[in-house]
């Protein structure tokens, strides 16, 4: 659940609020008791080592390239007009 903070708290305690954002907390900012915005942490991309990715995809089913190409050709073409 997001913590509610006032505009003044945001201004005066910005360093602490930024640290808490970095730890994943979310805040609702209020002005005169009325919510005016939400501060949420950005989603960070995680690095996945190549060995881990290879191990995950080893369990994936094999792809028949001819069938895959046929499926693509059935749905996509090089025409410049949009499909309905």
N, C-alpha and C positions, 0 to 999 in steps of 0.2 A: 504494500500500500504506500502511495506517495505521501511524503511529509509536506505539510503546508508551511510555507515561509512567507514573510512579508517582504515587500519591496525594500524596506529599510534593512531587514536582515540580509537580503541578497547583497546589498551595497556594502554593509559593514562587515559581513562575514564571508565575503566572496572566496577567500583562500580556502577556508574550511569547507565551504559548499563545493568548491571545485574538487577537493580531495575526495569528498564523499561521492561526488558524481563519478570520479575515476574508479571508485570501488563498486559502482553499479547502482547507487541509490538514485531515486527519482524525486523531484520536488514540484509542487504546485506553487506558483508565485501569486500572491494576492496583493491587491491595492485597495485600501479602505475596506478590507474584508471580502472583496469580490475577486474570485479567481480570474487572472488575466493571462496566464501562460503556464507552460509545463517545461521543466528542465529534465531531459532524459539523457543518459549516457549514449554515446555513439556505439554502434556495434563494431567491435574490432574483429578484423580478420585474423584467423589463427593460421600459422605456418604449419603445413603438414609435410613431414619429410617424404621424399620420393619413395623410399622403401615402404612406408606405411600405405601410401596410395597404391602402389603395385600390389601389396598384400591384399588390400580391400578388393581390387578389381580382379584378382585371380579367382575369386569366388563368383564373379559375374558370369552369366551365360554367354556362350560364344555367339558372335553375330555373323550371320550369313550375308556377306557383302552384296551378293547379287540380289537377294531378296530385299535388303535394306535400300539399295539403289532403286529397285522397282517401286517400293513403297514411296520413296521420295518423289520419283517421277510421276506417280499417280496423283500426288497432292500439290506439287510445285512445278511451275514451268517458267520459261523465260519471257512470257508475254508481259507487256507493260501495262495492260489493263487490269484493274483489280477484280478479284473473284467476288461473286455475290454471296 
